Amino acid sequence: MSSLAPVLDPARVQPDVEIVVPVHNEAAGLERSILRLYAHLMSSARFTWQVTVVDNASTDGTSDVAYRLSRHLPGVRAFRLPAKGRGGALKAMWSRSGATVLAYMDVDLSTDLNALLPLVAPLLSGHSDVAIGTRLARGSRTLRGPKREVISRCYNLLLHATLATRFSDAQCGFKAIRADRARELLPLVEDTGWFFDTELLVLAERVGLRIHEVPVDWVDDPDSRVDIVAAARADLFGIARLLLRPPDVAPAGTPLPLATQVTRFALVGVLSTLAYLVMYVALRGTLSAQTANALALLATTVGNTAANRRFTFRVRGRGAVQQQLRGLIAFGAALAVTAGSLALLHRVDASPSRLTELVALVVANLMATVLRFTLLRHWVFRRHRVVGRLRSRPPEPVPTPSSVLPLTTTTGSPR
């Protein structure tokens, strides 16, 4: 073997890099993949390492294969989790690791292992905080079917449009993070399934961590067990959750990107418009069109300003009353636009239908929206566009075999 291979100590608790391989019902191919990874590390690794196979709720004997490998390969250990979920497996293992850098890769080893050193080297040197393999950057070479290619590209475009992400590939199963950064972010990650990667990267980007991208050679596994439809559905729910309930993780004083603000403002605006239309229809039965419009717009404006204060512009602390007063001035501008549209409509048609009135109001509200966003962004919340700060939370307790999240290690004895 190469002289580069480290002397592996199975009892070592603080290797440079711990590589976690989460598996679920992979008994057929697990041994072949781990032996291939082991041979690569023994011949090429320039750092001390540990490989951890974590079985999450397999039913096909995967844990038995993992146990056998851990018995015969120094530096390889195995754990079994009672709950299914790649994200949960990674969170459990990374939370209890003593390594400097925490990495993971999919068990099918679709990514060329020659990219492992470029992945972890910037983290070991301190140059970067997170590293990801990317199949979508210049220099990568990918062999996969058109269906998965289109799905992957569309998913990452969706992330760019909705969450204003800048990383190129969220789903490549080949990532690493410095352990000190992981301890800060893992308590904030809610997903325990396939969206775990995306959520972790979004949080890392929001707190300003340096994300290093490594173009990789990647060959699709034709025997992949991933349910694309279920994974896509979970990803969409995850994106919606981050939009609707964004965690406080951005650096203090750093405004959200404009694209993110526009997306969130639009979402609040859609909900406000629906509430406005419901209130207008309800009030129009007993009040004139102008009075119903004014009352409905006033009520929804107060709610809209409060929602944009917290959700779109991430404002905390004092100033809510002053901002509401400024918001009411913006409401005056919106009222002028919508009232003017109604007056113009009634001048053209003395007795327009309710549907015509609603159409005119929707168009007028869309026009007023642009003006309102400009006022909110550059005036109402101008001095308060502070995004928040990474919440100071105590680190999660390290999982142990007797902890709330039980881990059954198979390194010592058979199950």
C-alpha positions in Angstrom: 0.0 0.0 0.0 1.0 3.6 -0.6 3.0 5.4 2.1 0.3 8.0 2.1 -2.0 5.7 3.9 -2.4 6.7 7.6 -2.0 4.2 10.4 -5.6 3.5 11.3 -6.6 3.0 14.9 -10.2 1.7 15.4 -10.4 3.4 18.8 -9.3 6.8 17.4 -12.0 9.3 18.3 -10.6 12.4 16.6 -9.7 11.7 13.0 -9.2 14.6 10.6 -12.2 13.4 8.5 -15.2 11.2 9.3 -17.0 10.0 6.3 -20.6 9.0 7.0 -22.3 6.6 4.6 -26.1 6.5 5.3 -27.8 3.4 4.1 -31.3 1.9 3.9 -31.9 -1.6 2.5 -28.5 -1.7 0.7 -27.5 -5.2 1.7 -26.8 -6.3 -1.8 -24.2 -3.6 -2.7 -23.0 -2.3 0.6 -19.9 -4.5 0.9 -18.7 -3.7 -2.6 -19.0 0.0 -2.1 -17.3 0.1 1.3 -14.4 -2.0 0.1 -14.0 0.3 -2.8 -14.0 3.4 -0.6 -11.7 1.7 1.9 -9.2 0.8 -0.8 -9.2 4.4 -2.1 -8.6 5.8 1.3 -5.8 3.4 2.1 -4.0 4.2 -1.1 -4.7 7.9 -1.6 -5.8 9.7 1.7 -3.4 12.4 2.9 -5.4 12.7 6.2 -6.5 10.5 9.0 -10.0 9.2 8.5 -12.8 7.1 9.8 -15.7 5.6 7.8 -19.1 5.3 9.6 -21.8 3.2 8.0 -25.1 4.2 9.5 -28.1 2.0 8.8 -31.4 3.8 9.2 -34.2 1.3 9.7 -33.2 -1.3 7.1 -35.2 -4.5 6.9 -33.0 -6.6 4.5 -29.9 -7.4 6.6 -28.0 -4.2 5.8 -26.9 -3.9 9.4 -25.4 -7.4 9.4 -23.3 -6.5 6.4 -22.2 -3.3 8.1 -21.3 -5.2 11.3 -19.2 -7.7 9.4 -17.3 -4.9 7.6 -16.6 -3.1 10.9 -15.2 -6.3 12.4 -12.7 -6.8 9.6 -11.8 -3.3 8.4 -9.9 -1.1 10.9 -11.2 2.4 10.8 -14.7 1.4 9.7 -17.5 1.3 12.2 -21.2 0.7 11.9 -24.3 2.0 13.7 -28.0 1.3 13.4 -30.8 3.9 13.8 -34.4 2.9 14.4 -35.8 5.7 12.2 -35.7 6.0 8.5 -34.2 9.2 6.9 -30.9 10.2 5.4 -31.0 13.6 7.1 -31.7 12.2 10.5 -28.9 9.7 10.1 -26.4 12.4 9.1 -27.5 14.7 11.9 -27.2 12.0 14.5 -23.7 10.9 13.4 -22.3 14.4 12.8 -23.6 15.6 16.2 -21.6 12.9 18.0 -18.4 13.0 15.9 -15.0 14.1 17.2 -13.6 14.7 13.7 -12.4 18.0 12.4 -14.3 17.7 9.1 -17.5 15.8 8.6 -18.3 14.4 5.2 -20.9 12.1 3.6 -21.4 10.3 0.4 -24.1 8.2 -1.1 -23.5 4.4 -0.8 -23.7 3.9 -4.6 -20.5 6.0 -5.0 -21.8 7.6 -8.1 -19.3 10.4 -7.5 -15.7 9.7 -8.6 -13.7 9.2 -5.4 -10.8 11.2 -6.8 -12.9 14.3 -5.8 -12.7 13.5 -2.1 -9.4 15.2 -1.4 -10.4 18.4 -3.3 -13.6 18.3 -1.3 -12.1 18.1 2.2 -8.8 19.9 1.7 -10.2 23.5 1.8 -12.0 22.6 5.0 -8.9 21.1 6.7 -6.9 24.2 5.7 -9.5 26.5 7.1 -10.1 28.2 3.7 -13.8 27.2 3.5 -16.6 26.1 5.9 -18.7 23.9 3.6 -17.8 21.9 0.5 -20.1 20.3 -2.0 -19.6 18.2 -5.1 -21.4 19.8 -8.1 -22.6 18.1 -11.3 -23.7 21.4 -12.8 -20.6 23.5 -12.8 -18.1 23.9 -15.6 -15.5 21.1 -15.4 -17.9 18.4 -14.1 -18.7 15.4 -16.2 -22.1 13.7 -15.7 -23.6 10.6 -17.2 -27.3 10.3 -16.5 -30.6 10.1 -18.2 -32.4 13.2 -19.6 -35.2 12.8 -17.0 -33.0 13.1 -14.0 -30.9 15.8 -15.7 -34.0 18.0 -16.3 -35.3 17.4 -12.7 -32.0 18.3 -11.2 -31.6 21.5 -13.2 -35.2 22.6 -12.6 -34.9 22.0 -8.9 -31.8 24.1 -8.6 -33.3 26.8 -10.7 -36.3 26.8 -8.4 -34.0 27.2 -5.4 -32.4 30.2 -7.0 -35.7 31.8 -7.8 -37.4 31.2 -4.4 -34.7 31.2 -1.8 -32.1 33.2 -3.7 -29.4 30.5 -3.4 -26.1 30.8 -5.1 -24.7 27.3 -4.9 -25.1 25.3 -8.1 -26.0 21.8 -7.0 -28.0 21.1 -3.8 -28.5 17.4 -4.2 -25.3 15.8 -5.1 -24.6 13.2 -2.4 -21.0 14.3 -1.8 -20.6 17.0 0.8 -18.5 18.0 3.8 -18.6 20.6 6.5 -16.3 21.7 9.3 -17.4 20.2 12.6 -17.4 23.6 14.4 -19.8 25.0 11.7 -21.9 21.9 11.9 -22.4 22.3 15.6 -23.8 25.8 14.9 -26.2 24.8 12.1 -27.4 21.3 12.9 -29.7 22.4 15.7 -31.5 24.7 13.2 -32.0 22.0 10.5 -35.5 20.6 10.8 -35.6 18.1 7.9 -34.6 14.5 8.5 -35.0 13.3 4.9 -33.8 14.2 1.4 -34.3 18.0 1.9 -31.6 17.9 4.7 -28.8 18.8 2.3 -30.7 21.7 0.8 -31.7 23.2 4.1 -28.2 22.9 5.5 -26.8 24.7 2.5 -29.4 27.4 2.6 -28.7 28.1 6.3 -24.9 28.0 5.7 -25.3 30.6 2.9 -27.5 32.8 5.0 -25.0 33.0 7.8 -22.3 33.9 5.3 -20.3 30.7 5.4 -17.9 30.0 2.6 -19.1 27.2 0.4 -16.5 25.6 -1.8 -17.7 23.8 -4.9 -15.9 20.9 -6.5 -16.8 19.9 -10.1 -17.2 16.1 -10.0 -17.4 13.2 -12.4 -20.7 11.5 -11.7 -22.3 8.4 -13.1 -26.0 7.7 -12.4 -26.7 4.5 -10.6 -29.4 2.6 -12.6 -30.3 0.7 -9.5 -30.9 3.8 -7.4 -33.6 3.3 -4.7 -34.6 7.0 -4.6 -38.3 7.6 -5.1 -38.0 10.7 -7.3 -41.7 11.6 -6.9 -41.6 11.4 -3.1 -38.3 13.2 -2.9 -39.6 16.0 -5.2 -42.7 16.4 -3.1 -40.6 16.5 0.1 -38.3 19.1 -1.5 -41.2 21.4 -2.5 -42.7 21.2 1.1 -39.2 22.0 2.4 -38.9 25.1 0.2 -42.3 26.3 1.2 -41.4 25.8 4.9 -38.3 27.9 4.5 -40.3 30.6 2.7 -43.1 30.7 5.3 -41.0 30.1 8.4 -37.5 31.3 7.8 -35.2 30.8 10.7 -33.1 33.7 12.1 -29.8 32.7 10.7 -28.5 35.6 8.7 -25.7 37.8 9.9 -26.7 41.0 11.8 -26.9 44.0 9.5 -27.0 42.0 6.3 -30.1 42.6 4.2 -31.8 39.7 2.4 -31.1 39.6 -1.4 -33.5 41.6 -3.4 -34.8 38.5 -5.2 -35.7 36.9 -1.9 -37.4 40.1 -0.6 -39.5 40.3 -3.8 -40.5 36.6 -3.6 -41.6 37.0 0.1 -43.3 40.3 -0.6 -45.2 38.7 -3.4 -46.3 35.8 -1.2 -47.5 38.2 1.5 -49.2 40.2 -1.2 -51.1 37.3 -2.6 -52.4 36.3 0.8 -53.3 39.9 1.6 -55.1 40.4 -1.7 -57.2 37.3 -1.1 -58.1 38.5 2.4 -58.9 41.9 0.9 -61.2 40.5 -1.7 -63.0 38.4 0.9 -63.5 41.4 3.1 -64.6 43.6 0.2 -67.2 41.2 -0.9 -68.5 40.8 2.6 -68.7 44.6 3.2 -70.0 45.4 -0.2 -73.4 43.9 0.6 -74.2 46.7 3.1 -71.7 49.5 2.2 -70.9 51.5 -0.9 -68.0 50.4 -3.1 -65.7 53.2 -2.0 -66.4 52.6 1.8 -66.0 48.8 1.4 -62.8 49.3 -0.5 -61.3 51.7 2.1 -62.2 49.5 5.2 -61.0 46.3 3.5 -57.8 47.9 2.4 -57.1 49.5 5.8 -57.5 46.2 7.7 -55.4 44.2 5.3 -52.7 46.9 5.1 -52.1 46.7 8.9 -51.7 42.9 8.6 -49.6 43.2 5.4 -47.2 45.7 7.0 -46.8 43.4 10.1 -46.2 40.4 7.9 -43.6 42.2 5.7 -41.9 43.6 8.8 -41.2 40.1 10.1 -41.2 37.9 7.1 -39.9 40.0 4.1 -37.5 42.5 5.8 -36.8 40.5 9.0 -37.1 43.4 11.3 -37.0 42.8 15.1 -37.2 45.1 18.1 -38.6 48.5 18.5 -40.1 50.7 15.9 -43.3 48.7 15.0 -45.6 51.6 15.7 -43.6 54.1 13.7 -43.4 51.6 10.8 -47.1 51.0 10.9 -47.7 54.7 10.6 -45.4 54.9 7.6 -47.1 51.8 6.3 -50.4 53.7 6.5 -48.9 56.5 4.3 -48.1 53.8 1.8 -51.7 52.6 2.3 -52.8 56.1 1.3 -51.0 55.8 -1.9 -52.6 52.4 -2.5 -56.0 53.8 -1.6 -55.5 56.6 -4.1 -54.7 54.1 -6.9 -57.6 51.8 -6.1 -60.1 54.6 -5.4 -59.1 56.3 -8.6 -59.6 53.1 -10.5 -63.1 52.7 -9.1 -64.0 56.3 -9.8 -62.8 55.9 -13.4 -64.8 52.7 -13.8 -68.0 54.2 -12.5 -67.5 57.2 -14.7 -67.2 54.9 -17.8 -70.0 52.6 -16.6 -72.5 53.9 -14.1 -73.6 50.4 -13.0 -70.7 48.0 -13.4 -71.1 44.4 -12.3 -69.4 43.2 -9.1 -67.1 41.0 -11.2 -66.0 44.1 -13.2 -65.4 46.0 -10.0 -63.2 43.1 -8.7 -61.2 42.9 -11.9 -60.6 46.6 -11.8 -59.5 46.4 -8.1 -57.1 43.5 -8.8 -55.4 45.4 -11.6 -55.2 48.5 -9.4 -53.8 46.6 -6.5 -51.1 45.1 -8.8 -50.1 48.6 -9.8 -50.1 49.8 -6.2 -48.0 46.8 -5.2 -44.9 48.0 -7.0 -45.2 51.4 -5.3 -45.8 49.8 -1.9 -42.8 47.5 -2.2 -40.5 50.5 -3.1 -41.8 52.5 -0.1 -41.5 49.6 2.3 -38.0 48.7 1.2 -36.5 52.2 0.9 -38.5 54.2 3.5 -40.7 52.2 5.9 -38.0 49.7 6.9 -35.0 51.6 5.7 -33.2 51.9 9.1 -34.3 48.4 10.2 -33.3 46.1 7.4 -31.5 43.9 9.8 -31.9 40.2 9.0 -31.3 38.9 12.5 -28.5 36.9 13.9 -27.7 33.3 14.4 -29.5 32.3 17.5 -27.3 31.3 20.3 -28.5 27.9 21.2 -26.8 25.4 23.4 -25.3 22.5 21.4 -27.5 19.4 21.1 -26.6 16.6 23.5 -24.4 14.1 21.9 -26.4 11.0 21.0 -25.4 7.9 23.0 -26.9 4.4 23.1 -29.0 5.4 26.0 -30.0 8.9 24.8 -33.4 9.9 23.5 -32.3 9.2 20.0 -30.9 5.7 20.5 -27.9 4.5 18.5 -27.1 0.9 18.5 -23.5 0.5 17.6 -22.4 -2.7 15.8 -18.7 -2.2 16.3 -18.5 -4.3 19.4 -20.8 -7.2 19.1 -23.4 -8.6 16.8 -27.0 -7.4 17.2 
